[in-house]
Amino acid sequence: MLTIGELASYAGVTVRAVRHYHAKGLLPEPERDHFGYRRYDGGAVVELIRIRTLAEAGVPLARVRELLQAGEDEFAAAIADIDRRLRAEIRQRQRHRERIARLASGDSLVLPPEVVEYLDRLRALGVDERIVQAERDGWIPLAAHSPERVPEWMARKREQLADPRLVDFYRTLGQALDRSDHDPRLVGLADELAAYLTRMAEERGEDYVDDTDLDSSLAKLMDTLAFDTVPPARRLIELLRQRGWTGWSKLERVAASRGAADS
């Protein structure tokens, strides 16, 4: 026979918890012996462990009482329900853990893995971080708007980054970021980019140049984000228009109109 302290120790609870379960009517309270002590048998240990296990699983004590009095089939069904709930909670907590972990990894909190990999590739190629941030800021609304198309777009981006001419353009643009809008290198960049886009359109078709199918409001938002991060981009688009192309996020052909703005 066990004292209340021994019972609590075997079941992994406190003496206070045992008394609380007595008060709630979950665990029968034995009569005192002739020494004035309450003595518990092995059955009390088993019952107390069942109570503790159900309570730790988040089952309300009122429901615990019902389950202790339930038949075998009802008890088994209830345990299955508890197990399903716990599994769902575990999955949810795992998702929370993954999101918390992503807080430390920056871009991956708000961007798909393919885009994060693309941004890391730009950094590895020596592209200025401000340009990488402009790309990042644009991809956030784009990925949120059309997540199903991200793999397709990323495949195209990886293909384009294999062209050293485009990589050189990115690097030269980075060098121009700290210059004024009238830096003559922007004119050269506009010439290079226009020639690159024209050649790409001739080789692959204009749909290849602009394959995002963005609506005008989203394209405007992405352009604004880019211009805020890379101010010379606005001037570059003006120069590009004179060479037959326009747009930053949504590239389109226009009638070329070279003029005094080149200077």
GUTI-488079 format. One line per 8 residues: number of its first residue (from 0); their letters; for each residue x, y, z of N, C-alpha, C, CB. Coordinates in steps of 0.02 Angstrom, whole numbers, always signed. Each point is the difference from the previous one (the first is absolute). Glycine has a CB too. Layout:
N
NUM	a	X:Y:Z:X:Y:Z:X:Y:Z:X:Y:Z | ...
***
This chain:
263
0	mltigela	+42:-60:+0:-42:+60:+0:+44:+62:+0:-92:-62:+61 | +68:+115:-93:+40:+60:-11:-29:+60:+36:+35:-46:-110 | +9:+90:+134:-23:+63:+27:-15:+47:-58:+69:-16:+106 | -99:+73:-92:-16:+47:-54:+63:+26:-33:-104:+33:+61 | +158:-24:-21:+63:+23:-28:+30:-51:-47:+19:+67:+101 | -22:-132:-81:+26:-53:-42:-41:-7:-64:+43:-59:+102 | -109:+63:-94:-44:-3:-59:+18:+55:-50:-91:-48:+71 | +98:+110:-46:+16:+56:-43:+67:-11:-36:-65:+76:+76
8	syagvtvr	+114:-102:-39:+66:-12:-29:-3:-52:-55:+51:+30:+109 | -86:-85:-98:-5:-53:-50:-36:+24:-63:+0:-85:+92 | -50:+128:-83:-40:+23:-57:+30:+62:-34:-100:-46:+56 | +152:+75:-26:+32:+58:-30:-38:+65:+8:+50:-78:-80 | -87:+85:+135:-36:+62:+13:+18:+23:+71:-96:-34:-77 | +67:+90:+96:+12:+26:+68:-56:-24:+47:+59:+101:-47 | -45:-97:+111:-52:-16:+50:-59:+48:-8:+88:-44:+80 | -72:+106:-96:-53:+49:-10:-46:-21:-57:+75:+90:+44
16	avrhyhak	-45:-116:-98:-41:-23:-57:-45:-57:+19:+90:+36:-78 | -64:-83:+119:-41:-56:+23:-61:+26:+39:+102:-75:+5 | -90:+121:+39:-55:+28:+40:-50:+38:-45:+77:+9:+99 | -50:+24:-150:-44:+35:-47:-45:-49:-37:+86:+91:-13 | -57:-148:-8:-40:-50:-35:-52:-32:+47:+97:-23:-77 | -79:+17:+141:-49:-23:+49:-58:+49:+3:+91:-56:+67 | -75:+121:-64:-52:+51:+7:-45:+2:-61:+77:+66:+73 | -50:-81:-131:-39:+1:-62:-38:-65:-12:+84:+79:-47
24	gllpeper	-74:-127:+91:-35:-63:-6:+29:-46:-53:-101:+58:+38 | +163:-46:-58:+31:-42:-51:+32:-62:+30:+20:+102:-68 | +8:-94:+126:+35:-56:+33:-32:-13:+68:+108:+29:-60 | -134:-89:+70:-32:-16:+64:+49:+10:+58:-75:-82:-59 | +49:+109:+112:+41:+14:+59:-11:-56:+52:-5:+126:-21 | +56:-165:+36:-10:-56:+46:-10:+24:+72:+70:-71:-76 | -98:+26:+116:-9:+14:+71:+68:+0:+34:-116:-51:-1 | +121:+85:+56:+62:+1:+38:+8:-65:+39:-6:+126:+9
32	dhfgyrry	+67:-147:+1:+12:-59:+39:+1:+18:+75:+66:-53:-95 | -51:+5:+138:-4:+13:+71:+56:+46:+24:-54:-111:+14 | +102:+125:-59:+52:+49:+17:-18:+70:-25:+86:-92:-4 | -142:+95:-30:-22:+65:-26:+25:+16:-69:-4:+37:+116 | +33:-86:-151:+26:+12:-68:-46:-32:-52:+118:+3:+46 | -119:+28:-104:-36:-30:-57:+50:-43:-38:-81:+99:-8 | +61:-160:-8:+44:-46:-34:-29:-17:-69:+39:-47:+111 | +5:+44:-161:-21:-12:-69:+30:-65:-26:-9:+124:-19
40	dggavvel	-28:-158:-23:+24:-62:-29:+26:+12:-71:-81:-66:+71 | +101:+12:-105:+27:+6:-67:-50:+26:-50:+75:-91:+26 | -139:+76:-15:-52:+25:-45:-4:+76:-1:-63:-104:+19 | +77:+135:+40:-1:+73:+4:+56:+30:-41:-50:-7:+114 | +108:-28:-116:+56:+24:-40:-20:+0:-74:+83:-44:+85 | -113:-11:-109:-20:-5:-70:-51:+54:-16:+22:-123:+1 | -71:+132:+43:-52:+50:-12:+28:+70:-2:-82:-75:+56 | +129:+89:-10:+30:+67:+3:+42:+14:-62:+1:-7:+125
48	irirtlae	+34:-44:-150:+39:+9:-62:-46:+14:-59:+90:-76:+45 | -147:+43:-48:-48:+13:-54:-25:+72:+4:-35:-121:+0 | +20:+144:+61:-24:+69:+9:+54:+49:-22:-73:-36:+96 | +134:+24:-72:+55:+45:-17:+12:+3:-76:+52:-24:+111 | -53:-34:-144:+13:-3:-72:-53:+37:-39:+56:-110:+16 | -119:+101:+2:-54:+34:-35:+3:+76:+13:-72:-102:+10 | +86:+121:+51:+4:+72:+17:+58:+33:-38:-50:-23:+113 | +108:-11:-116:+57:+28:-36:-13:+5:-75:+75:-47:+88
56	agvplarv	-120:+5:-113:-18:+3:-71:-49:+57:-15:+20:-123:-8 | -39:+160:+60:-45:+56:-9:-73:-16:+7:+84:+46:-74 | -99:-105:+100:-70:-19:+9:-26:+35:+63:+17:-112:-58 | -72:+149:+55:-28:+32:+59:-17:-52:+54:-46:+93:-72 | +53:-74:+135:-11:-48:+54:-71:-27:+0:+86:+59:+67 | -135:-18:-88:-69:-24:-3:-6:-57:-51:-42:+114:+33 | +78:-107:-88:+0:-53:-51:+40:-60:+24:-11:+87:-90 | +64:-75:+129:+39:-56:+27:-45:-44:+43:+104:+71:-1
64	rellqage	-146:-39:+42:-46:-38:+43:-46:-44:-42:+4:+92:+86 | -30:-64:-142:-44:-39:-43:+37:-60:-31:-66:+105:-24 | +127:-92:+3:+39:-54:-33:+17:-56:+49:+47:+85:-80 | -33:-67:+142:+17:-51:+49:-60:-46:+14:+83:+79:+51 | -142:-52:-63:-61:-39:+12:-27:-33:-64:-26:+77:+95 | +59:-62:-151:-25:-25:-65:+16:-73:-9:+14:+114:-48 | -52:-145:+2:+15:-69:-18:+62:-5:-43:-122:-27:+7 | +142:-33:-21:+63:-11:-37:-2:+30:-70:+17:-104:+66
72	defaaaia	-72:+95:-102:-5:+26:-69:-2:+76:+0:-61:-104:-35 | +22:+132:+80:-5:+73:+4:+68:+31:+18:-121:-9:+32 | +155:-24:+15:+66:+25:+21:+50:-3:-58:-24:-38:+118 | +23:-17:-155:+46:-7:-57:-14:+52:-54:+8:-123:+25 | -73:+137:-37:-17:+50:-51:+23:+69:+23:-99:-68:-35 | +90:+83:+100:+21:+64:+26:+76:+9:-5:-98:-1:+78 | +135:-53:-63:+73:+3:-5:+21:+13:-72:+11:-79:+98 | -46:+49:-146:+15:+11:-71:-11:+73:-18:-31:-119:-27
80	didrrlra	-23:+149:+53:-14:+71:-13:+55:+44:+30:-123:-24:-1 | +144:+7:+62:+54:+39:+32:+63:-5:-41:-51:-20:+112 | +66:-40:-137:+60:-10:-40:-2:+42:-63:+10:-116:+46 | -67:+119:-80:-6:+40:-61:+11:+74:+16:-80:-84:-49 | +51:+106:+105:+9:+71:+19:+73:+15:+15:-116:+2:+46 | +149:-47:-11:+70:+11:+17:+43:+1:-63:-18:-55:+111 | +3:+11:-159:+38:-1:-63:-8:+66:-37:-15:-125:-7 | -47:+150:+7:-12:+65:-34:+38:+56:+35:-114:-41:-36
88	eirqrqrh	+115:+40:+102:+36:+51:+38:+75:-5:-14:-88:-2:+88 | +113:-60:-93:+72:-9:-14:+17:+28:-68:+2:-103:+71 | -45:+90:-121:+13:+27:-68:-1:+76:+1:-52:-103:-51 | +4:+131:+88:-4:+73:+4:+61:+29:+34:-125:-8:+3 | +147:-24:+51:+59:+24:+35:+62:-7:-43:-52:-31:+109 | +55:-21:-150:+56:-9:-45:+2:+57:-52:-5:-124:+17 | -55:+142:-41:-3:+57:-47:+23:+64:+34:-94:-56:-62 | +74:+65:+125:+22:+59:+37:+76:+0:+8:-110:+3:+62
96	reriarla	+138:-62:-47:+72:-5:+7:+35:+18:-65:-15:-89:+87 | -12:+65:-143:+30:+15:-64:-2:+75:-16:-32:-114:-40 | -25:+145:+58:-6:+72:-13:+47:+40:+45:-119:-16:-34 | +125:-5:+97:+45:+33:+46:+72:-7:-25:-78:-21:+96 | +95:-39:-120:+68:-10:-27:+12:+44:-60:-2:-118:+41 | -50:+129:-82:+9:+41:-60:+10:+74:+17:-69:-81:-63 | +47:+101:+124:+11:+69:+20:+74:+17:+0:-104:-4:+69 | +145:-45:-53:+72:+11:+3:+32:-3:-69:+0:-47:+114
104	sgdslvlp	-37:+24:-163:+30:-8:-66:-25:+51:-50:+12:-120:+23 | -46:+172:+1:-16:+57:-42:-50:-14:-55:+111:+41:+25 | -86:-43:-88:-42:-4:-59:-48:-59:+1:+90:+57:-62 | -68:-114:+89:-40:-60:-5:-65:+3:+39:+104:-62:-15 | -112:+113:+58:-63:+7:+37:-56:+21:-47:+63:+31:+103 | -48:+8:-155:-52:+28:-43:+6:-22:-72:-4:+97:+76 | +56:-135:-93:+10:-19:-69:+8:-75:-8:+54:+111:-20 | -75:-139:-37:+9:-71:-13:+74:-17:-4:-110:-4:-61
112	pevveyld	+128:-58:+74:+71:-21:-2:+34:+16:-66:-28:-89:+80 | -9:+81:-136:+30:+12:-66:+23:+73:-7:-72:-90:-49 | +31:+136:+76:+17:+71:-5:+59:+16:+45:-119:+28:-27 | +120:-56:+88:+56:+10:+45:+65:-24:-32:-76:-13:+99 | +72:-45:-132:+59:-27:-35:+22:+47:-56:-38:-117:+27 | -10:+145:-63:+16:+47:-54:+34:+63:+28:-98:-43:-66 | +72:+70:+121:+31:+60:+30:+70:-16:+24:-113:+42:+34 | +123:-100:-4:+67:-20:+22:+47:-7:-59:-50:-59:+98
120	rlralgvd	+23:+36:-155:+41:-6:-60:+22:+68:-25:-61:-105:-31 | +16:+154:+34:+19:+69:-20:+57:+25:+44:-117:+22:-39 | +111:-34:+104:+54:+22:+46:+66:-35:-17:-86:+20:+91 | +82:-85:-106:+60:-37:-16:+33:+25:-64:-49:-99:+58 | +9:+127:-103:+26:+26:-63:+28:+71:+8:-82:-71:-61 | +77:+98:+121:+28:+66:+13:-47:+57:-16:+107:-48:-24 | -172:+34:+20:-49:+53:-12:-8:+43:+63:-61:-72:-86 | +58:+138:+77:-6:+45:+57:-61:-18:+43:+55:+91:-68
128	erivqaer	-46:-89:+134:-53:-19:+46:-63:+42:-9:+88:-37:+81 | -80:+100:-100:-60:+42:-11:-42:-26:-58:+63:+99:+45 | -31:-125:-96:-36:-29:-56:-33:-66:+22:+80:+53:-83 | -45:-92:+123:-29:-61:+27:-62:+16:+41:+114:-55:+2 | -110:+108:+39:-58:+19:+41:-58:+24:-44:+78:+31:+92 | -62:+3:-146:-54:+21:-46:-34:-61:-30:+63:+107:-26 | -23:-157:+7:-29:-62:-26:-43:-33:+54:+99:-15:-78 | -72:+12:+138:-36:-31:+56:-67:+34:+11:+109:-32:+53
136	dgwiplaa	-108:+99:-49:-62:+37:+13:-52:-11:-54:+67:+86:+60 | -44:-96:-122:-47:-14:-54:-28:-70:+2:+62:+81:-69 | -21:-129:+90:-22:-69:+2:-49:-14:+56:+107:-32:-50 | -107:+71:+102:-46:-11:+56:-73:+5:-23:+87:+45:+80 | -108:+12:-110:-70:+2:-24:-12:-47:-59:-6:+118:+38 | +56:-129:-80:-10:-44:-58:-12:-72:+23:+74:+76:-70 | -34:-100:+118:-9:-68:+24:-66:-8:+38:+124:-12:+7 | -144:+65:+28:-64:-3:+36:-59:+0:-49:+53:+59:+98
144	hspervpe	-45:-23:-154:-54:+6:-49:-8:-63:-42:+20:+123:-3 | +36:-153:-18:-3:-58:-45:+51:-53:+22:-37:+74:-95 | +28:-104:+153:+50:-49:+25:+8:-60:-46:-28:+36:+114 | -25:-53:-151:+4:-60:-42:+47:+10:-60:-116:-29:+35 | +131:+93:-51:+43:+13:-58:+73:+11:+18:-99:+49:-56 | +113:-47:+121:+69:+14:+22:+50:-51:-29:-47:+50:+106 | +34:-115:-104:+49:-47:-29:+15:+14:-73:-40:-86:+80 | -12:+103:-118:+9:+15:-72:+44:+62:-8:-113:-51:-26
152	wmarkreq	+97:+104:+64:+39:+62:-5:+72:-10:+22:-104:+66:+20 | +114:-106:+32:+67:-11:+25:+42:-40:-50:-44:+4:+117 | +12:-50:-151:+37:-37:-52:+25:+48:-54:-71:-103:+22 | +28:+151:-40:+20:+51:-49:+56:+44:+26:-117:-1:-46 | +113:+20:+110:+52:+42:+30:+67:-36:+2:-88:+57:+68 | +86:-121:-50:+63:-37:+2:+32:-4:-70:-43:-67:+98 | +0:+59:-147:+25:-3:-69:+31:+66:-20:-88:-84:-29 | +55:+139:+48:+26:+67:-18:+66:+15:+35:-118:+38:-18
160	ladprlvd	+124:-61:+82:+61:+13:+36:+60:-38:-28:-69:+21:+101 | +56:-70:-143:+55:-36:-33:+31:+41:-56:-56:-108:+29 | +22:+164:-47:+26:+44:-53:+45:+52:+32:-104:-18:-71 | +169:+17:+58:+45:+49:+32:-15:+72:-17:+86:-87:-4 | -121:+99:-52:-17:+69:-19:-49:+30:+50:+20:-28:-120 | -68:-12:+142:-48:+26:+49:+33:+10:+68:-93:-59:-62 | +137:+14:+80:+35:+7:+64:+44:+63:-2:+0:-126:+16 | +32:+138:-71:+41:+61:-7:-44:+62:+6:+82:-62:-73
168	fyrtlgqa	-142:+59:+45:-46:+56:+5:-17:+15:+74:-48:-28:-113 | +33:-25:+150:-16:+8:+71:+59:+32:+37:-76:-100:-5 | +136:+77:-9:+58:+25:+35:+13:+74:-17:+49:-116:+0 | -57:+132:-65:+12:+70:-21:-53:+46:+31:+52:-40:-107 | -114:+16:+110:-52:+40:+32:+17:+11:+73:-86:-47:-79 | +113:-3:+112:+20:+9:+70:+53:+53:+8:-27:-118:+19 | +73:+122:-66:+53:+51:+3:-29:+70:-10:+83:-84:-42 | -141:+88:+7:-30:+66:-14:-46:+25:+55:+9:-28:-121
176	ldrsdhdp	-22:-13:+171:-49:+18:+51:+19:+63:+39:-28:-120:+8 | +92:+131:+1:+22:+57:+39:+14:+61:-43:+47:-79:+83 | -65:+75:-146:+9:+56:-46:-65:+37:-8:+92:-62:-61 | -89:+120:+28:-61:+38:-13:-40:-30:-56:+57:+103:+40 | -120:-79:-48:-42:-24:-54:+29:+14:-69:-98:+16:+75 | +144:+32:-78:+29:+19:-65:+68:-31:-11:-62:+107:+7 | +78:-157:+32:+62:-36:-11:-1:-30:-70:+12:-26:+125 | +39:+41:-166:+1:-26:-69:+0:-76:-4:+61:+103:-33
184	rlvglade	-42:-136:+87:+0:-73:-2:-71:-27:-4:+105:-1:+66 | -155:+40:-43:-69:-22:-7:-21:-4:-73:-26:+51:+112 | +53:-4:-152:-15:-2:-72:+28:-64:-31:+2:+127:-5 | +60:-143:+24:+29:-62:-25:-38:-61:+24:+111:+56:-2 | -135:-54:+64:-40:-56:+26:-64:-8:-40:+49:+18:+114 | -81:+40:-129:-62:-3:-38:+12:-29:-69:-42:+99:+63 | +98:-81:-94:+17:-28:-66:+8:-76:+5:+56:+108:-33 | -18:-129:+84:+13:-72:+8:-64:-39:+14:+114:+28:+43
192	laayltrm	-156:-1:+2:-61:-35:+19:-49:-3:-59:+16:+36:+119 | -23:+19:-155:-45:+1:-57:+23:-50:-53:-27:+121:+22 | +92:-124:-34:+27:-47:-49:-11:-72:+23:+86:+85:-35 | -77:-96:+99:-10:-67:+28:-73:-21:-6:+95:+18:+81 | -142:+27:-64:-71:-16:-4:-22:-12:-72:-20:+68:+103 | +45:-26:-148:-18:-7:-71:+25:-67:-27:+4:+124:-14 | +58:-141:+30:+28:-63:-22:-40:-60:+29:+114:+55:-10 | -131:-49:+73:-38:-53:+32:-69:-8:-32:+61:+22:+107
200	aeergedy	-93:+35:-123:-66:-2:-31:+4:-32:-70:-34:+102:+65 | +88:-86:-101:+8:-28:-67:+14:-75:+2:+43:+111:-39 | -5:-131:+90:+19:-71:+4:-55:-43:+31:+119:+35:+9 | -153:-7:+43:-48:-40:+38:-72:+22:-7:+91:-21:+80 | -101:+81:-106:-68:+28:-4:-13:+48:+58:-39:-104:-57 | -6:+152:+45:-12:+51:+51:-33:-28:+62:-11:+83:-92 | -25:-139:+85:-30:-31:+60:+54:-24:+48:-99:-34:-68 | +157:+18:+41:+55:-23:+43:+28:+59:+41:+28:-91:-83
208	vddtdlds	-28:+151:+53:+25:+59:+34:-45:+19:+58:+52:+40:-107 | -117:-40:+95:-48:+16:+53:-46:-60:+9:+5:+126:-27 | +14:-169:+74:-38:-62:+10:-38:-2:+66:+84:-57:-70 | -88:+114:+104:-31:+0:+66:-75:+12:-2:+107:+40:+46 | -132:-9:-101:-72:+13:-6:-27:+39:+60:-12:-105:-68 | +49:+155:+89:-22:+39:+59:-55:+48:-19:+115:-10:+49 | -162:+19:-2:-49:+53:-12:+34:+66:+15:-98:-75:+28 | +70:+129:-54:+34:+65:+3:+11:+24:+71:-51:+28:-109
216	slaklmdt	+3:-41:+154:+6:+25:+69:+58:-35:+36:-123:+24:+3 | +131:-89:-13:+54:-37:+32:+67:+21:-30:-77:-96:+23 | +79:+105:-88:+62:+22:-32:+20:+69:+25:-28:-68:-102 | -21:+112:+112:+15:+67:+26:+28:-3:+70:-92:+47:-71 | +62:-91:+113:+25:-8:+68:+72:-24:+0:-117:-25:+39 | +132:-26:-80:+67:-27:-3:+50:+51:-26:-48:-114:-17 | +27:+154:-32:+44:+52:-26:+15:+52:+54:-47:-18:-116 | -4:+37:+154:+10:+49:+53:+49:-25:+52:-116:+43:-18
224	lafdtvpp	+109:-106:+37:+47:-30:+48:+71:+1:-27:-92:-73:+44 | +99:+57:-108:+67:-1:-30:+29:+70:-4:-32:-101:-66 | -8:+150:+46:+25:+68:-7:+19:+29:+68:-71:+16:-101 | +35:-35:+154:+17:+25:+66:+67:-28:+24:-122:+10:+26 | +137:-72:-45:+62:-32:+21:+58:+17:-46:-68:-92:+50 | +53:+97:-114:+52:+14:-51:-22:+61:-40:+33:-123:-7 | -24:+184:+34:-23:+61:-34:+22:+7:-73:+0:+53:+111 | +62:-71:-129:+19:+8:-71:-42:-42:-48:+115:+23:+40
232	arrliell	-151:-72:-13:-42:-42:-44:-53:+42:-35:+19:-98:+76 | -44:+150:-43:-52:+42:-32:+28:+34:-62:-55:+18:+111 | +116:+10:-104:+33:+32:-56:+16:-51:-55:+48:+88:+78 | -27:-147:-57:+16:-53:-48:-61:-18:-42:+89:-44:+78 | -148:+43:-47:-61:-17:-37:-16:+55:-51:-43:-65:+100 | +56:+128:-81:-11:+55:-48:+45:-9:-61:-32:+77:+95 | +94:-94:-82:+47:-10:-55:-18:-61:-41:+90:+54:+68 | -114:-105:-34:-20:-61:-35:-60:+12:-46:+43:-67:+97
240	rqrgwtgw	-89:+110:-76:-58:+16:-42:+22:+31:-66:-70:+17:+103 | +123:+24:-100:+25:+31:-61:+31:-52:-47:+21:+105:+64 | -9:-164:-38:+32:-53:-40:-49:-56:-17:+108:+28:+54 | -173:-15:-44:-49:-48:-23:-29:-47:+52:+57:+8:-106 | -39:+1:+170:-26:-43:+53:-21:+41:+60:+74:-94:-40 | -121:+69:+77:-20:+35:+61:-20:-50:+53:-38:+99:-68 | +38:-75:+130:-20:-43:+56:+60:-28:+37:-103:-28:-61 | +94:+16:+125:+51:-32:+41:-22:-71:+18:+36:+112:+46
248	sklervaa	-97:-116:-18:-28:-66:+17:-37:-32:-58:-9:+39:+118 | -18:+3:-161:-38:-24:-58:+29:+32:-63:-105:-16:+70 | +149:-19:-103:+35:+26:-59:-45:-3:-61:+110:-35:+49 | -112:+90:-88:-41:+3:-60:+37:+41:-53:-106:-10:+68 | +92:-6:-130:+27:+39:-55:-40:+65:-7:+38:-105:-59 | -2:+158:+41:-33:+64:-16:+36:+28:-61:-34:+23:+122 | +6:+29:-151:+33:+33:-56:+61:+37:+25:-110:+11:-62 | +167:-27:+35:+62:+33:+21:-3:+74:-15:+64:-106:-20
256	srgaads	-37:+147:+66:-3:+73:-9:+63:+32:+28:-126:-2:+6 | +182:-15:-34:+63:+30:+24:-1:+75:-8:+62:-105:-29 | -34:+138:+77:+1:+73:-4:+50:+30:+47:-118:-2:-34 | +103:+62:+55:+47:+37:+41:+8:-30:+69:-31:+102:-62 | -16:-143:+82:+5:-28:+68:+60:-45:+7:-124:+7:+10 | +155:-30:-65:+60:-42:+6:+57:+36:+34:-36:-59:-102 | +36:+123:+95:+57:+37:+25:-7:+17:+73:+15:+47:-113
***
